[in-house]
Amino acid sequence: MLTLPLTRDLVLIGGGHAHALVLLDWAMNPLPGARLTLINPDPTAPYTGMLPGHIAGHYPRVALEMDLVQLARHAGARLISGRAEGLDLAAGTVHVAGRPVVGFDVASVDIGITSDLPDLPGFADHATSAKPLGRFAERWESFVAAVESGQERPEVVVLGAGVAGVELALAMDHRLRAQPCRRITLIERGPEALPHLGHAARQRLLAELSARKIVLMTGACTEAVEARAVRLADGQRLPAALVLSAAGSRPQGWLQQSGLHLTEGFITVDPHLRAQGQPQVFAAGDCAHLAHAPRPKAGVFAVRQAPVLAHNLRATLSGGALKRYDPQRDYLKLISLGGRSALADKWALPLQGRWLWWLKDRIDRRFMRMFHELPGMPAPALPVPAALGLAEALGDKPLCGGCGAKVGSGPLRAALAGLATPAVAGLVMGAGDDAAVLRQGEALQVIATDHLRAFTEDPFLMARIAATHALGDIWAMGAVPQLALVSLTLPRLSEPLQERTLREIIAGAEAAVSAAGAGIAGGHTAIGAELSIGFTVTGTAQGRVLTKAGAQAGDRLILTKPLGSGTLLAAEMALKANGRDIAALWPFLVQTQGAASAILAPHARAMTDITGFGLAGHLDEMLRASALHATISLSDLPFFAGAEALAAQGVASSLEPANRAALMGRVSAPDTARARLLFDPQTAGGLLAAVPAGQADTLVAQLAAAGFTAASIGTLLPATQPVAITAV
């Protein structure tokens, strides 16, 4: 099959409604030769239309979230988890917090707005804003829990009495309806509330506020937000356990230094949604200002812009003609009234009733269904005729990345069985342990190599993970990392994209290796079918190295990282993983184990790292080397969020069956999700150490204090039966 090179970078900055729809469009009709990247600080993006319903308690949070991790995978895009902080228009780069710049040929901005009030004293410490929505949703849920447990008083102050502020006040009042002493206050700086609604609709909403006993204060100036109150300019102090800003719409501050032409801080765009004077930059949604047809900030316009934006981005990348976007003059406003009732306003003709809530609910759910029902990855079609055994070798799921793409222990052990120990002076240890060991005078030189098939499209992140993974063999032997050599296989890319990708990979590798106290001494690059990253690493040890042998009966087993990364990564490939769980996984995969090794090595009798063969496979290697058996407590095993639930659904890495088969007859375990994760291949997994029983609790406490999710998981026993590992 012909692999087409990638020649142009399209970068979407922000996961707003317009960009989410562009990703859906791209999934159905990708542009050959274009690499699509989404930059967003969060793994999900909330749908604004359902936020009041969520606040009122009608929808769970998941109902209004677009999972950007799944969506990016569906679209074949790389997702960079980070916050954009600036643009260099001349260089064609996006500045992202905590990582190297991201290059683009065409960029689009859809970062929304904020209702933060940074100039209001005390706001940053004691208040939250309605936008970004994700942060507010989290704050609201914690506040409701505190109120229902009696830890907080149900006192809320909302700054801003526009449509958003009134709608949220009604929703909060409904959610707190069981609290007879609740008090919700709306503060409006201007002379009247709801200034952008028709007169009749405004009067109906004001009547609704009055009926709910929601206090409305107009012409009121907020002077400061205090720990448990809002202070007004006239000296009044309003008690408040929660202060929310829905006051207007402010642009993201970094746009001021972007070099883009702005109108009141928003990106000025032409009828084609191009930034004024910048034909390679587009903008959509609330962060954009339509110079030819100004409109209020409303999600409906972002949704309507999406098809035009998708077309124009593709046309700019391929040299096609652009389309115009001309917004409608008016639109239907469906305003939730807290309960399952709504008010509609269009052409100054208000309507109200429960049937309008039903209509709004139907519209919102239909919109979100596009993101919640993404089609899974189809099984590959087999050619006919084909060689015998092809279907069995291919399996029923795609090949995993990371250590899930490792060769199984059975074939590997068989191949290495005939390998002779090389006659090299100073060789202390060869194949069979985590690393080779050479004696260099008084010191011991530790050498290891590892290579990973990419499982994320973010080369910076993938390089950090691959380096951390390779260094695990050094730490497992109680050695200190010294040097690393990089081995890269890049997919086919144009030279500009090669340079951009290599820059990100080298930055990621350097970040991981330098954090371990080592350095990069060189490497090798090649072109292939897909991205893979490997490292040869060296370390030094004084006196001794830790091996898989040497453990004693009675020792306790300590594990320094949770399990389940293979299952999570397999689920992510199949669009079954929750994006929040994947985002929570990344920090563990780049967590260096040097500090953990330093804590464990002086006390451990044997140690290894948990990688492709899973906990059971690597523990079995330790047991074979030490002539012992082990009992594992399944209830004490730490797991990554979401892994156990996915395993219960039957999700597993493509390497898991081979891991299980290699240990046939050597593991006794119940048929549970937890037990199945014993065979789950781990990428950049934790250390497994055998330590004296009397020191185990102290070491676990020291590891926890150092930031590791460590646990004492089992006990080593004399080998008295065929079963080597008993999991209970």
Secondary structure as GFF3:
##gff-version 3
##sequence-region A 1 728
A	DSSP	beta_strand	8	13	.	.	.	ID=ss1
A	DSSP	alpha_helix	17	28	.	.	.	ID=ss2
A	DSSP	beta_strand	34	40	.	.	.	ID=ss3
A	DSSP	beta_strand	44	46	.	.	.	ID=ss4
A	DSSP	three_ten_helix	48	50	.	.	.	ID=ss5
A	DSSP	alpha_helix	51	56	.	.	.	ID=ss6
A	DSSP	three_ten_helix	61	64	.	.	.	ID=ss7
A	DSSP	beta_strand	65	67	.	.	.	ID=ss8
A	DSSP	alpha_helix	68	75	.	.	.	ID=ss9
A	DSSP	beta_strand	78	81	.	.	.	ID=ss10
A	DSSP	beta_strand	84	88	.	.	.	ID=ss11
A	DSSP	beta_strand	93	96	.	.	.	ID=ss12
A	DSSP	beta_strand	102	103	.	.	.	ID=ss13
A	DSSP	beta_strand	106	109	.	.	.	ID=ss14
A	DSSP	alpha_helix	123	126	.	.	.	ID=ss15
A	DSSP	beta_strand	128	129	.	.	.	ID=ss16
A	DSSP	alpha_helix	133	148	.	.	.	ID=ss17
A	DSSP	beta_strand	155	159	.	.	.	ID=ss18
A	DSSP	alpha_helix	163	175	.	.	.	ID=ss19
A	DSSP	beta_strand	183	188	.	.	.	ID=ss20
A	DSSP	alpha_helix	199	211	.	.	.	ID=ss21
A	DSSP	beta_strand	215	218	.	.	.	ID=ss22
A	DSSP	beta_strand	222	226	.	.	.	ID=ss23
A	DSSP	beta_strand	229	232	.	.	.	ID=ss24
A	DSSP	beta_strand	237	239	.	.	.	ID=ss25
A	DSSP	beta_strand	242	245	.	.	.	ID=ss26
A	DSSP	three_ten_helix	253	257	.	.	.	ID=ss27
A	DSSP	beta_strand	262	263	.	.	.	ID=ss28
A	DSSP	beta_strand	266	269	.	.	.	ID=ss29
A	DSSP	beta_strand	274	275	.	.	.	ID=ss30
A	DSSP	beta_strand	278	283	.	.	.	ID=ss31
A	DSSP	three_ten_helix	285	287	.	.	.	ID=ss32
A	DSSP	beta_strand	288	290	.	.	.	ID=ss33
A	DSSP	alpha_helix	299	318	.	.	.	ID=ss34
A	DSSP	beta_strand	333	336	.	.	.	ID=ss35
A	DSSP	beta_strand	342	345	.	.	.	ID=ss36
A	DSSP	beta_strand	351	353	.	.	.	ID=ss37
A	DSSP	alpha_helix	354	372	.	.	.	ID=ss38
A	DSSP	alpha_helix	390	394	.	.	.	ID=ss39
A	DSSP	three_ten_helix	403	405	.	.	.	ID=ss40
A	DSSP	alpha_helix	409	416	.	.	.	ID=ss41
A	DSSP	beta_strand	427	429	.	.	.	ID=ss42
A	DSSP	beta_strand	436	440	.	.	.	ID=ss43
A	DSSP	beta_strand	443	453	.	.	.	ID=ss44
A	DSSP	alpha_helix	459	476	.	.	.	ID=ss45
A	DSSP	beta_strand	480	490	.	.	.	ID=ss46
A	DSSP	alpha_helix	495	515	.	.	.	ID=ss47
A	DSSP	beta_strand	519	527	.	.	.	ID=ss48
A	DSSP	beta_strand	532	542	.	.	.	ID=ss49
A	DSSP	beta_strand	556	559	.	.	.	ID=ss50
A	DSSP	alpha_helix	565	573	.	.	.	ID=ss51
A	DSSP	alpha_helix	579	589	.	.	.	ID=ss52
A	DSSP	alpha_helix	594	600	.	.	.	ID=ss53
A	DSSP	beta_strand	606	609	.	.	.	ID=ss54
A	DSSP	alpha_helix	614	626	.	.	.	ID=ss55
A	DSSP	beta_strand	628	632	.	.	.	ID=ss56
A	DSSP	three_ten_helix	634	636	.	.	.	ID=ss57
A	DSSP	alpha_helix	643	648	.	.	.	ID=ss58
A	DSSP	alpha_helix	656	662	.	.	.	ID=ss59
A	DSSP	beta_strand	667	668	.	.	.	ID=ss60
A	DSSP	alpha_helix	673	676	.	.	.	ID=ss61
A	DSSP	three_ten_helix	677	679	.	.	.	ID=ss62
A	DSSP	beta_strand	687	691	.	.	.	ID=ss63
A	DSSP	three_ten_helix	693	695	.	.	.	ID=ss64
A	DSSP	alpha_helix	696	705	.	.	.	ID=ss65
A	DSSP	beta_strand	711	718	.	.	.	ID=ss66
A	DSSP	beta_strand	725	727	.	.	.	ID=ss67
###
